[in-house]
Each structure stands twice: as C-alpha cells, then as structure tokens.
C-alpha cells in the first residue's frame, strides 16, 4: 500500500505525529493513502490510518493525541467541521485489533458531527448534521439523523434508524429502533455517491503534488 505522512506545503492543512505526553509517550505519524484528499484547514495528528478515496473536508479535526489508534476506511467522507477524538485507554474491538475510533467503508459523517471514541461505526453508516456518536457500536447501514445522540455503550443493529434529535442512551432504546425508511436510505446513498467523486476531483483541481522540499515531484498516486 502507498501512504504518505508529510504533506505538500502551501495546502494549509496540518498533519503531524501526536505530541509527546504521559498519555502517549511515543510519537506516531498518520498513515494517509495517496488517493485520499485532505482539504485546506483540516487537521490530522497521531496514530491515524486513512484509506483510499477518503474525503476530508475543510475544518475537520482528526486528533489521535489521547485515545488512539483511529482507522478511517475506504470511501468514507468527513464533511465540514467533523471532529474525531477519543479517550485514553478506552477501546473497541475490530477483528483482532483494538481501536479508539474505527470507521468502516463508505461512511458519511456529515457537517458538524462529533465522533468520539471509543466507538465503532460499520460500513455504510450515515451520521447526520450535528449528531454525536460516543461510546457506541453502530451496525452496518444505520442512519443517525440530525442532532441525534448515540452513547452510553449501546449497540445499534444493522439498518437501524435513529430519528432526528433522539437520545439513544440505553440498549432498550437501541433495540426498539425501526429500520431505515427508503427515502432516508436513498438520501444516504446519494450523499455517499457525491462525496466519492470529491477526492479525485479536488486532487486534480489542486494540481501536482510537491515534496516537503517544495519541488514538484511525479508521485505514484495509484496506491491504496
């Protein structure tokens, strides 16, 4: 797989290892696919893996300086103002690994949403405007509506629909949720379709890639 850690100067985003603290005494650089796109004014720090065709919009903060590691799967989009942060020594399990935050493939985290670890969000989940996911496991294809909160260790079944403004803080509430209505499922698919075009389109618009020395380089952008 092809990753980079240092990013082109002049692009106005910040990518760095986590700062040295008693919580994280070892610095780890992010691993970012060359086929992902980081917008200007985005921030990525610490043990973060970002896979190919991920779109990171302006003013996104991905801060693995306390809880870590983070994983962001292929085709996921983090829209304007999204925040990812986690608590120290709090994890979710995915396969045989532990994560502070795990986002699967083709997840949409829409404008202003907060994803706080420990949490696991499976493939194809939609997180609505200003929604909060904290200390939760979200099943594949779930839809979390605008301003909803999912927390307190709950586990959402696949294809669960969280209504606008709802607070899902008990497993009883989580188990009572209805399936995603067709119109919301269609909306989530369209959001995903649109955002999957952005990494390549914005990369083309921003032009060539430059090394940390400032010289233009012909990087291989076919990696994962």
N, C-alpha and C positions, 0 to 999 in steps of 0.2 A: 504494500500500500504506500502511496506517496503522500507525505504530510509535510507541512512547514510549520515553523514556530515563529521565526522573525517575519514581520510583515512589511510591505512596501512603505517607505517614508512618504509623507505628504497625503496619506489616505485618511488621516485624522481619526483612526481607531487605535485602541490601546490593547496590546497583547503582551502579557508578561507572566513569569512564574509567580507563585504565591509569595507574599512577604515572609521572612523568617520570624516565626513566633514560637512560643512554648507549645502552642496547639499543633502547628505544622513546622517542625524544625528542619525539614528537608524541602528545598525548592524544586518544584516540578513545572516544566513548561507545558502549555497547552499543545495538543496534537490536533491540527486542523487540516482537513483534506484540502488539497489544491483546487478541488472542484466545489468547495463551499464558497460562500460570499459573505464577508463581513462589511457592513455598511460603515460609512463615516459616523463617528461619535458613538460607536459601540465599544464595549469593554469586556475583555476576557482575561481571567487570571487563574493560574493554578492548574491542578490536575484535571483537565477538561479534554475530552475527545469529541471532535466534531466531524461527522462523516460527510460523504459527498452529497452535493446538491442540497445542503442545508442553507437556508437564507436567514441571515441575522440582520434585522432592520436597524435603523438609527435609534440610538439611546437605549439599546439593550444592554443589560448588565449581567454577565455570567461570572460569578465571583466564588470560586472554589478556594477561598482563603481560610475558611473554618471547616465546614463539612466538605468532604471530598472522598472519592472522585465523582465527577459528573460524566455522563455519556449522553450524546445527542445523535440520534440515529438518522440514517439516510432519508433525504426528502422532507425533513422536518422544517417548519418555519417558526421563527421567533419574531413577532411583529413589534412595532414601535413601542418602546417603554417597558418591555417584558423584563422581569427580574428573576434570576435564578440564584438562590443562596441556600446553604444548608447548615445544620447544627453539627458540632463536633461529636464524634463517636456515636452517631445515630445513622443506621444504615437500612437499606432494603436489599433483598437478595434477588439476583437475576442470574439464572444458570448457577454456576459455581463461584460467582463473584459477588462482592458487596459494593454497593454504590450509595452515595448520599442522594444523588438525583440520577434517575435513568429515564430518558425519553426514547421511545421506540421509533420506528419508521413512520414517516408521513403524519406526524403530529402537528397540529396547528395550535400555537399559543398566541392568541390574538391580543390586540392592543391593550397594554396596561395590565396584563395578567401577572400574577405572582405565583411562582413555582418554588416552594420551599421544602428542602429536604429535612427528614427523609421522605422521599416519595418515588413511586414507580408509576410511569404512565406508559401504557402499552400502545401498540401500533394503531394509527388511525384515529386517535382521540382528538376531540375538538375542545379547547379551553376558551371560553368566551371572554368578552371585554370585561376587564376589571375583576375577573374571577380569581379565587385563591385556592390553590391546592397545597396542603401542608400535612405531612404525616399521614399519607394515604396511598393506596394502591388502586389504580384506575384501569379497569379492564378494557380490552380492545374495542375500539369503535364507540366508546362512550361519548356523550355530548354534555358538556358542562356549560350552562347558559350564562348570560351576562350577570355579573355581580354575585354569582353563587359562591359558596364556600364549602369545600370538602376537606374534612380534617378529623383529628382525634383517632387516627389509626384505622379508619374504615376501609373496606374493600368494596369497590363497585364492580358488579358483574359486567361482562362484556355487553355493549349496546345499551347501557343504562342512560336514561335521560334525567339530568338534573335541571329543574325548572329555574327560570330567572329569579335571582335573589334568594334562593333556597339555602339553608344551612344544613348540610348533611354531616352530622357530628356523632351519630350513633350507628351501629351496624343494623339496627332495626329500620332506621330511615333508609339506609342504603339498600337493604333488601326489598323495600317496598317500592322502589323506583320503577317506572314504566319503561318500555323500550323507546328508542329514539323515534319520533314521528318522521314520516317520509320527507316532509318539507325541510326539516332541520338536517336530516341526513344528506339530502341533496345540496343544501347550502354548504355544509361542511366539505363535501366533495368538490364543490366549485371553488371554495376558498383554497383548498389544497391544490387544485389544478392551476389556479392563477399563480400561487406562490412558488410552485415548482418551476415556473418559467423564469423567475427572477434571478437565481444565481448566475446562470449563463448570460442572461440579457444584461445584467448590471456589470458583470465582468467584462463583457465586450464593450460596453459604454465607457468603462473606466480605462480601457486600453491595456497597454502592455504591463507586465509585472516587473518590478525593479528589485534588485538585490539590496541588502542592507547597506552596501557600499554606495548606493544611489545610481549605479549604472544599469542601463536596460539589459535584461537577460532574456533568453528564449527558454523559459522554464517548460518542462513537460507538464501539461495540465491534464493528463489522462489518468492520473492515479485516483485511488479511492479516497 
